[in-house]
């Protein structure tokens, strides 16, 4: 379900896969090759939500904002299942693990990995290229080549799955 809110209608690139039972409303922009998976809710009814290229937002995630604080997800980001993002900035190539919560004004650095079930407090900055984990999230270590390779594999895998499902939608 895609709804306007006030004068804002979501702007979604043609190549984006949107699964069944997704709700997107208001001031939301989703760029090429991204995928929004089953039962996700993206509300742009308070501030803008900007989602880059080849982003996967997996099942049952919720994205929202506080007044005047946009939600920004840069290119090639992976958002795991049941993640809550609220008025944060997620830099290019980051991965947010399943069940994590990222709160207002937090910034996740480029290529950072937030471990499953983590809580990133309001205003917290996670540096680029690190693994952060916990409640509240703390930097555990720098990522190694194997971590980075696996994160890139996940981006590509979700891109390909999204495009596969998008082709099925076209043929319905």
N, CA, C and O of each residue as an XYZ file, in Angstrom:
688
protein
N       0.841     -1.170      0.000
C       0.000      0.000      0.000
C       0.891      1.240      0.000
O       1.759      1.404      0.858
N       0.661      2.084     -0.958
C       1.409      3.337     -1.075
C       0.408      4.471     -0.954
O      -0.538      4.571     -1.735
N       0.633      5.333      0.047
C      -0.308      6.402      0.345
C       0.381      7.763      0.280
O       1.561      7.884      0.609
N      -0.360      8.781     -0.145
C       0.151     10.145      0.026
C      -0.040     10.558      1.483
O      -0.837      9.966      2.210
N       0.693     11.568      1.890
C       0.413     12.226      3.152
C       0.510     13.718      2.889
O       1.576     14.228      2.542
N      -0.608     14.419      3.055
C      -0.646     15.831      2.688
C      -0.329     15.949      1.214
O      -0.930     15.264      0.386
N       0.616     16.822      0.881
C       1.003     17.007     -0.525
C       2.116     16.065     -0.971
O       2.567     16.143     -2.114
N       2.566     15.171     -0.081
C       3.703     14.296     -0.392
C       3.244     12.899     -0.793
O       2.520     12.225     -0.060
N       3.683     12.486     -1.973
C       3.461     11.122     -2.454
C       4.835     10.452     -2.537
O       5.777     11.069     -3.035
N       4.977      9.213     -2.067
C       6.272      8.538     -2.192
C       6.773      8.533     -3.641
O       5.997      8.345     -4.578
N       8.083      8.744     -3.805
C       8.737      8.694     -5.114
C       9.610      7.439     -5.117
O      10.605      7.349     -4.398
N       9.210      6.478     -5.943
C       9.840      5.164     -5.933
C      10.319      4.838     -7.340
O       9.529      4.826     -8.284
N      11.613      4.573     -7.480
C      12.177      4.233     -8.792
C      11.515      2.972     -9.343
O      11.107      2.085     -8.592
N      11.420      2.916    -10.650
C      10.746      1.813    -11.346
C      11.337      0.446    -10.994
O      10.602     -0.540    -10.935
N      12.651      0.371    -10.761
C      13.309     -0.917    -10.525
C      13.239     -1.398     -9.076
O      13.809     -2.442     -8.759
N      12.565     -0.678     -8.197
C      12.463     -1.072     -6.786
C      11.467     -2.221     -6.647
O      10.370     -2.175     -7.203
N      11.863     -3.252     -5.898
C      10.939     -4.331     -5.561
C      10.261     -3.980     -4.250
O      10.926     -3.717     -3.248
N       8.930     -3.977     -4.261
C       8.133     -3.768     -3.060
C       7.287     -5.020     -2.861
O       6.401     -5.321     -3.661
N       7.575     -5.745     -1.779
C       6.874     -6.997     -1.499
C       5.435     -6.733     -1.066
O       5.052     -5.599     -0.777
N       4.663     -7.788     -1.028
C       3.292     -7.697     -0.539
C       3.270     -7.260      0.927
O       4.179     -7.557      1.701
N       2.214     -6.554      1.274
C       1.932     -6.109      2.639
C       2.916     -5.067      3.161
O       3.053     -4.899      4.373
N       3.594     -4.376      2.271
C       4.436     -3.236      2.638
C       3.555     -1.995      2.640
O       2.651     -1.866      1.815
N       3.821     -1.081      3.570
C       3.139      0.207      3.593
C       4.183      1.308      3.500
O       5.133      1.344      4.283
N       3.999      2.214      2.529
C       4.888      3.365      2.342
C       4.001      4.586      2.214
O       3.069      4.602      1.411
N       4.289      5.612      3.006
C       3.437      6.790      2.977
C       4.238      8.077      3.098
O       5.226      8.147      3.829
N       3.791      9.097      2.364
C       4.297     10.450      2.531
C       5.597     10.759      1.819
O       5.825     10.314      0.694
N       6.447     11.526      2.485
C       7.670     12.088      1.921
C       8.798     11.056      1.960
O       9.711     11.130      2.783
N       8.703     10.090      1.041
C       9.651      8.981      0.966
C      10.201      8.919     -0.452
O       9.444      9.004     -1.420
N      11.514      8.770     -0.576
C      12.158      8.597     -1.869
C      12.983      7.312     -1.798
O      13.796      7.137     -0.890
N      12.765      6.406     -2.773
C      13.508      5.148     -2.830
C      14.152      5.043     -4.206
O      13.464      5.091     -5.226
N      15.478      4.897     -4.231
C      16.237      4.919     -5.477
C      16.375      3.525     -6.097
O      15.959      2.524     -5.513
N      16.960      3.487     -7.277
C      17.070      2.313     -8.153
C      17.613      1.068     -7.448
O      18.535      1.137     -6.636
N      17.005     -0.074     -7.791
C      17.523     -1.379     -7.395
C      17.334     -1.745     -5.937
O      17.849     -2.771     -5.494
N      16.618     -0.942     -5.185
C      16.391     -1.256     -3.774
C      15.266     -2.279     -3.648
O      14.514     -2.513     -4.594
N      15.162     -2.884     -2.462
C      14.103     -3.862     -2.223
C      13.536     -3.648     -0.822
O      14.266     -3.502      0.159
N      12.213     -3.635     -0.771
C      11.489     -3.438      0.482
C      10.691     -4.725      0.706
O       9.803     -5.056     -0.080
N      11.012     -5.441      1.774
C      10.512     -6.803      1.955
C       9.251     -6.843      2.812
O       8.870     -5.849      3.430
N       8.624     -7.993      2.835
C       7.287     -8.234      3.371
C       7.045     -7.584      4.737
O       7.868     -7.667      5.649
N       5.877     -6.933      4.839
C       5.367     -6.356      6.085
C       6.180     -5.185      6.640
O       6.050     -4.844      7.816
N       6.996     -4.584      5.822
C       7.754     -3.410      6.259
C       6.862     -2.176      6.191
O       5.978     -2.084      5.339
N       7.104     -1.222      7.101
C       6.383      0.052      7.120
C       7.401      1.176      7.034
O       8.337      1.246      7.830
N       7.206      2.065      6.049
C       8.051      3.251      5.888
C       7.123      4.451      5.863
O       6.400      4.671      4.892
N       7.148      5.228      6.942
C       6.261      6.385      7.039
C       7.077      7.661      6.913
O       8.027      7.890      7.661
N       6.683      8.489      5.945
C       7.286      9.807      5.764
C       6.271     10.881      6.070
O       6.080     11.804      5.278
N       5.619     10.773      7.211
C       4.545     11.705      7.543
C       4.960     12.772      8.559
O       4.136     13.582      8.983
N       6.239     12.772      8.947
C       6.741     13.790      9.876
C       7.932     14.528      9.273
O       8.033     15.749      9.391
N       8.829     13.794      8.630
C      10.015     14.357      7.973
C      10.351     13.431      6.802
O       9.792     12.339      6.709
N      11.249     13.845      5.912
C      11.589     13.001      4.759
C      12.325     11.719      5.148
O      13.059     11.668      6.135
N      12.102     10.696      4.340
C      12.904      9.480      4.376
C      13.517      9.318      2.994
O      12.804      9.288      1.992
N      14.849      9.214      2.944
C      15.583      9.104      1.681
C      16.335      7.783      1.706
O      17.156      7.541      2.591
N      16.047      6.928      0.725
C      16.641      5.601      0.642
C      17.392      5.507     -0.679
O      16.821      5.751     -1.742
N      18.672      5.153     -0.613
C      19.544      5.138     -1.783
C      19.372      3.928     -2.678
O      18.352      3.239     -2.637
N      20.394      3.684     -3.490
C      20.404      2.602     -4.477
C      20.839      1.288     -3.829
O      21.689      1.262     -2.938
N      20.227      0.196     -4.305
C      20.590     -1.165     -3.883
C      20.544     -1.332     -2.371
O      21.396     -1.998     -1.784
N      19.548     -0.725     -1.747
C      19.309     -0.891     -0.311
C      18.298     -2.014     -0.143
O      17.316     -2.076     -0.883
N      18.522     -2.900      0.817
C      17.491     -3.884      1.155
C      16.997     -3.592      2.561
O      17.772     -3.476      3.510
N      15.686     -3.478      2.659
C      15.033     -3.291      3.956
C      14.179     -4.532      4.159
O      13.158     -4.720      3.498
N      14.615     -5.368      5.079
C      14.057     -6.708      5.178
C      12.794     -6.762      6.031
O      12.408     -5.784      6.672
N      12.175     -7.911      6.018
C      10.842     -8.159      6.548
C      10.608     -7.558      7.935
O      11.464     -7.615      8.818
N       9.403     -6.976      8.091
C       8.900     -6.482      9.373
C       9.688     -5.315      9.954
O       9.630     -5.079     11.161
N      10.412     -4.589      9.133
C      11.134     -3.413      9.631
C      10.206     -2.204      9.658
O       9.202     -2.160      8.947
N      10.557     -1.223     10.492
C       9.788      0.009     10.628
C      10.744      1.185     10.515
O      11.773      1.241     11.188
N      10.373      2.139      9.634
C      11.193      3.345      9.439
C      10.296      4.553      9.635
O       9.242      4.667      9.009
N      10.730      5.461     10.518
C       9.944      6.654     10.829
C      10.884      7.778     11.247
O      12.102      7.604     11.244
N      10.324      8.928     11.604
C      11.140     10.084     11.950
C      10.526     10.894     13.084
O       9.376     10.696     13.478
N      11.345     11.816     13.591
C      10.899     12.870     14.500
C      10.832     14.163     13.698
O      11.422     14.245     12.621
N      10.128     15.173     14.198
C      10.029     16.427     13.439
C      11.395     17.011     13.080
O      12.289     17.115     13.920
N      11.527     17.386     11.817
C      12.708     18.082     11.285
C      14.002     17.271     11.322
O      15.084     17.835     11.162
N      13.906     15.966     11.527
C      15.103     15.116     11.495
C      14.852     14.023     10.457
O      14.165     13.045     10.755
N      15.388     14.165      9.255
C      15.122     13.161      8.215
C      15.750     11.816      8.541
O      16.674     11.717      9.348
N      15.233     10.801      7.902
C      15.795      9.450      7.960
C      16.533      9.242      6.648
O      15.919      9.299      5.583
N      17.843      9.000      6.704
C      18.657      8.877      5.500
C      19.355      7.522      5.493
O      20.041      7.152      6.446
N      19.164      6.795      4.399
C      19.844      5.516      4.190
C      20.576      5.632      2.858
O      19.944      5.712      1.805
N      21.897      5.642      2.901
C      22.685      5.791      1.680
C      22.714      4.481      0.889
O      22.089      3.499      1.288
N      23.438      4.469     -0.230
C      23.486      3.337     -1.154
C      24.066      2.072     -0.510
O      24.896      2.130      0.398
N      23.588      0.920     -1.022
C      24.132     -0.404     -0.721
C      24.139     -0.724      0.767
O      25.079     -1.333      1.278
N      23.093     -0.313      1.449
C      22.916     -0.616      2.870
C      22.009     -1.833      3.009
O      21.060     -1.999      2.243
N      22.306     -2.676      3.983
C      21.459     -3.812      4.314
C      20.814     -3.543      5.672
O      21.499     -3.302      6.666
N      19.493     -3.588      5.691
C      18.721     -3.445      6.924
C      18.097     -4.808      7.206
O      17.254     -5.270      6.437
N      18.496     -5.450      8.286
C      18.030     -6.800      8.603
C      16.572     -6.851      9.010
O      15.902     -5.822      9.095
N      16.092     -8.047      9.257
C      14.700     -8.284      9.628
C      14.368     -7.602     10.958
O      15.187     -7.583     11.877
N      13.174     -7.052     11.047
C      12.617     -6.457     12.262
C      13.485     -5.354     12.865
O      13.622     -5.261     14.085
N      14.060     -4.534     12.016
C      14.850     -3.389     12.471
C      13.930     -2.179     12.600
O      13.000     -2.004     11.813
N      14.203     -1.346     13.604
C      13.526     -0.058     13.749
C      14.562      1.030     13.536
O      15.578      1.088     14.228
N      14.283      1.901     12.552
C      15.143      3.064     12.280
C      14.310      4.305     12.511
O      13.198      4.412     11.994
N      14.841      5.257     13.291
C      14.074      6.454     13.620
C      14.973      7.677     13.526
O      15.818      7.900     14.392
N      14.787      8.476     12.463
C      15.511      9.749     12.277
C      17.017      9.600     12.440
O      17.655     10.380     13.147
N      17.575      8.600     11.782
C      19.017      8.348     11.848
C      19.621      8.509     10.456
O      18.906      8.698      9.472
N      20.940      8.433     10.391
C      21.660      8.426      9.116
C      22.477      7.150      9.056
O      23.289      6.870      9.938
N      22.247      6.380      7.998
C      22.971      5.126      7.782
C      23.824      5.325      6.528
O      23.295      5.455      5.424
N      25.132      5.348      6.705
C      26.048      5.633      5.597
C      26.239      4.416      4.674
O      25.916      3.280      5.022
N      26.768      4.706      3.505
C      26.939      3.735      2.418
C      27.588      2.438      2.903
O      28.582      2.439      3.630
N      26.975      1.327      2.464
C      27.556      0.008      2.683
C      27.429     -0.532      4.096
O      27.979     -1.593      4.392
N      26.721      0.162      4.977
C      26.565     -0.331      6.349
C      25.580     -1.502      6.371
O      24.791     -1.687      5.445
N      25.645     -2.280      7.442
C      24.715     -3.375      7.658
C      24.147     -3.237      9.070
O      24.886     -3.131     10.049
N      22.830     -3.242      9.150
C      22.143     -3.162     10.444
C      21.539     -4.535     10.714
O      20.634     -4.969     10.001
N      22.035     -5.218     11.740
C      21.626     -6.587     12.033
C      20.194     -6.700     12.524
O      19.599     -5.734     13.002
N      19.658     -7.903     12.394
C      18.262     -8.201     12.742
C      17.909     -7.694     14.139
O      18.690     -7.810     15.084
N      16.694     -7.123     14.235
C      16.169     -6.735     15.527
C      16.836     -5.530     16.168
O      16.564     -5.231     17.330
N      17.686     -4.843     15.459
C      18.355     -3.663     16.019
C      17.443     -2.449     15.985
O      16.493     -2.385     15.205
N      17.752     -1.488     16.848
C      17.030     -0.225     16.918
C      18.058      0.898     16.830
O      19.012      0.942     17.606
N      17.850      1.807     15.874
C      18.745      2.945     15.684
C      17.906      4.202     15.903
O      16.933      4.423     15.181
N      18.264      5.024     16.884
C      17.407      6.126     17.307
C      17.850      7.493     16.785
O      18.894      7.630     16.147
N      17.038      8.482     17.073
C      17.139      9.850     16.546
C      18.549     10.432     16.605
O      19.203     10.437     17.648
N      18.990     10.916     15.457
C      20.267     11.617     15.370
C      21.478     10.712     15.373
O      22.602     11.204     15.273
N      21.291      9.398     15.484
C      22.427      8.477     15.424
C      22.962      8.445     14.001
O      22.221      8.657     13.041
N      24.245      8.181     13.877
C      24.872      8.040     12.562
C      25.714      6.778     12.555
O      26.584      6.579     13.403
N      25.433      5.932     11.574
C      26.183      4.694     11.391
C      27.163      4.924     10.250
O      26.749      5.211      9.127
N      28.442      4.802     10.524
C      29.487      5.125      9.554
C      29.507      4.208      8.347
O      28.961      3.105      8.368
N      30.146      4.690      7.300
C      30.250      3.939      6.047
C      30.856      2.562      6.310
O      31.900      2.435      6.950
N      30.175      1.535      5.799
C      30.684      0.175      5.915
C      30.692     -0.388      7.326
O      31.327     -1.416      7.561
N      30.003      0.251      8.282
C      29.946     -0.278      9.644
C      28.936     -1.421      9.720
O      28.033     -1.522      8.890
N      29.098     -2.262     10.709
C      28.233     -3.423     10.922
C      27.677     -3.314     12.338
O      28.423     -3.311     13.317
N      26.350     -3.225     12.426
C      25.689     -3.195     13.729
C      25.153     -4.596     13.991
O      24.292     -5.079     13.255
N      25.655     -5.250     15.032
C      25.282     -6.630     15.335
C      23.817     -6.766     15.692
O      23.192     -5.822     16.176
N      23.277     -7.943     15.451
C      21.861     -8.227     15.684
C      21.454     -7.873     17.113
O      22.190     -8.126     18.067
N      20.261     -7.280     17.239
C      19.702     -6.966     18.540
C      20.295     -5.760     19.232
O      20.035     -5.538     20.415
N      21.079     -4.982     18.527
C      21.741     -3.823     19.141
C      20.806     -2.630     19.257
O      19.806     -2.532     18.546
N      21.149     -1.723     20.168
C      20.441     -0.459     20.355
C      21.460      0.660     20.223
O      22.384      0.772     21.029
N      21.282      1.490     19.197
C      22.159      2.649     19.018
C      21.402      3.847     19.556
O      20.366      4.236     19.017
N      21.933      4.433     20.632
C      21.280      5.521     21.365
C      21.172      6.788     20.530
O      21.914      6.964     19.564
N      20.242      7.675     20.904
C      20.110      8.953     20.186
C      21.438      9.710     20.149
O      22.125      9.848     21.161
N      21.778     10.196     18.955
C      22.980     11.007     18.777
C      24.290     10.247     18.732
O      25.331     10.855     18.483
N      24.282      8.956     18.959
C      25.517      8.153     18.961
C      26.076      8.053     17.543
O      25.325      7.851     16.588
N      27.389      8.194     17.409
C      28.066      8.056     16.124
C      28.911      6.790     16.164
O      29.801      6.637     17.001
N      28.607      5.888     15.237
C      29.404      4.666     15.080
C      30.365      4.920     13.917
O      29.922      5.229     12.811
N      31.670      4.794     14.151
C      32.632      5.108     13.082
C      32.550      4.142     11.902
O      31.966      3.065     12.018
N      33.131      4.526     10.771
C      33.162      3.652      9.592
C      33.965      2.383      9.858
O      34.921      2.380     10.633
N      33.547      1.293      9.186
C      34.361      0.084      9.126
C      34.548     -0.679     10.424
O      35.553     -1.369     10.598
N      33.577     -0.562     11.351
C      33.704     -1.275     12.616
C      32.483     -2.164     12.853
O      31.430     -1.978     12.243
N      32.654     -3.135     13.755
C      31.541     -3.912     14.281
C      31.167     -3.291     15.613
O      32.005     -3.156     16.504
N      29.890     -2.910     15.746
C      29.368     -2.418     17.019
C      28.232     -3.339     17.425
O      27.471     -3.822     16.586
N      28.129     -3.575     18.730
C      27.162     -4.550     19.211
C      26.766     -4.210     20.637
O      27.566     -3.669     21.400
N      25.517     -4.532     20.996
C      25.080     -4.430     22.382
C      23.960     -3.439     22.577
O      23.494     -2.790     21.640
N      23.533     -3.339     23.855
C      22.453     -2.435     24.279
C      22.932     -1.690     25.500
O      22.770     -2.187     26.615
N      23.514     -0.524     25.339
C      23.719      0.237     24.116
C      24.897     -0.309     23.297
O      25.803     -0.950     23.829
N      24.855     -0.036     21.991
C      25.899     -0.530     21.083
C      27.237      0.121     21.408
O      27.332      1.324     21.653
N      28.265     -0.722     21.401
C      29.640     -0.255     21.596
C      30.508     -0.880     20.513
O      30.246     -1.996     20.063
N      31.531     -0.166     20.101
C      32.457     -0.690     19.099
C      33.208     -1.869     19.702
O      33.790     -1.775     20.782
N      33.177     -2.989     18.968
C      33.843     -4.217     19.407
C      35.221     -4.355     18.749
O      36.213     -4.675     19.403
N      35.251     -4.102     17.429
C      36.513     -4.258     16.687
C      36.359     -3.659     15.304
O      35.256     -3.320     14.875
N      37.479     -3.535     14.614
C      37.435     -3.153     13.204
C      37.038     -4.368     12.383
O      37.318     -5.509     12.752
N      36.373     -4.099     11.251
C      35.998     -5.195     10.358
C      37.222     -5.696      9.610
O      38.137     -4.930      9.309
N      37.227     -6.994      9.313
C      38.314     -7.561      8.524
C      37.843     -7.785      7.081
O      36.680     -7.546      6.757
N      38.744     -8.239      6.235
C      38.416     -8.444      4.815
C      37.273     -9.429      4.624
O      36.437     -9.243      3.740
N      37.227    -10.466      5.437
C      36.162    -11.465      5.330
C      34.802    -10.837      5.665
O      33.812    -11.107      4.985
N      34.752    -10.005      6.708
C      33.510     -9.308      7.071
C      33.021     -8.444      5.913
O      31.846     -8.479      5.548
N      33.931     -7.678      5.348
C      33.584     -6.741      4.267
C      33.105     -7.513      3.039
O      32.126     -7.128      2.399
N      33.797     -8.597      2.718
C      33.398     -9.433      1.580
C      31.995     -9.991      1.795
O      31.184    -10.001      0.869
N      31.701    -10.456      3.010
C      30.384    -11.022      3.304
C      29.297     -9.950      3.221
O      28.208    -10.221      2.717
N      29.572     -8.745      3.706
C      28.595     -7.658      3.632
C      28.282     -7.317      2.172
O      27.125     -7.072      1.828
N      29.290     -7.300      1.328
C      29.071     -7.020     -0.102
C      28.283     -8.150     -0.762
O      27.451     -7.902     -1.634
N      28.544     -9.385     -0.348
C      27.794    -10.529     -0.868
C      26.308    -10.394     -0.520
O      25.446    -10.672     -1.353
N      26.017     -9.973      0.697
C      24.631     -9.822      1.138
C      23.928     -8.742      0.316
O      22.785     -8.927     -0.103
N      24.606     -7.616      0.083
C      24.017     -6.550     -0.744
C      23.652     -7.095     -2.111
O      22.538     -6.892     -2.593
N      24.602     -7.794     -2.738
C      24.371     -8.319     -4.082
C      23.273     -9.378     -4.089
O      22.446     -9.414     -5.000
N      23.265    -10.235     -3.078
C      22.257    -11.282     -2.994
C      20.848    -10.700     -2.889
O      19.934    -11.158     -3.574
N      20.670     -9.695     -2.034
C      19.347     -9.085     -1.895
C      18.964     -8.287     -3.131
O      17.789     -8.222     -3.489
N      19.947     -7.678     -3.784
C      19.655     -6.987     -5.043
C      19.112     -7.989     -6.065
O      18.088     -7.745     -6.703
N      19.809     -9.119     -6.210
C      19.385    -10.128     -7.186
C      18.027    -10.729     -6.832
O      17.184    -10.910     -7.711
N      17.807    -11.040     -5.550
C      16.504    -11.573     -5.139
C      15.396    -10.560     -5.400
O      14.321    -10.914     -5.884
N      15.664     -9.317     -5.081
C      14.663     -8.264     -5.312
C      14.309     -8.145     -6.777
O      13.137     -8.013     -7.127
N      15.323     -8.192     -7.644
C      15.061     -8.086     -9.077
C      14.320     -9.318     -9.595
O      13.489     -9.207    -10.496
N      14.618    -10.492     -9.029
C      13.888    -11.708     -9.388
C      12.403    -11.554     -9.043
O      11.533    -11.797     -9.879
N      12.132    -11.150     -7.811
C      10.734    -10.972     -7.386
C      10.061     -9.853     -8.181
O       8.875     -9.950     -8.495
N      10.793     -8.807     -8.504
C      10.235     -7.722     -9.320
C       9.799     -8.269    -10.672
O       8.750     -7.879    -11.183
N      10.591     -9.171    -11.263
C      10.217     -9.745    -12.566
C       8.951    -10.595    -12.439
O       8.146    -10.641    -13.369
N       8.768    -11.255    -11.319
C       7.536    -12.018    -11.110
C       6.331    -11.099    -11.029
O       5.261    -11.428    -11.541
N       6.498     -9.943    -10.384
C       5.397     -8.978    -10.282
C       5.000     -8.471    -11.663
O       3.815     -8.300    -11.947
N       5.991     -8.229    -12.523
C       5.711     -7.736    -13.875
C       4.906     -8.742    -14.685
O       4.118     -8.376    -15.556
N       5.125    -10.037    -14.375
C       4.477    -11.092    -15.151
C       3.147    -11.566    -14.571
O       2.553    -12.511    -15.088
N       2.677    -10.930    -13.517
C       1.389    -11.329    -12.922
C       0.250    -10.905    -13.797
O      -0.909    -11.152    -13.465
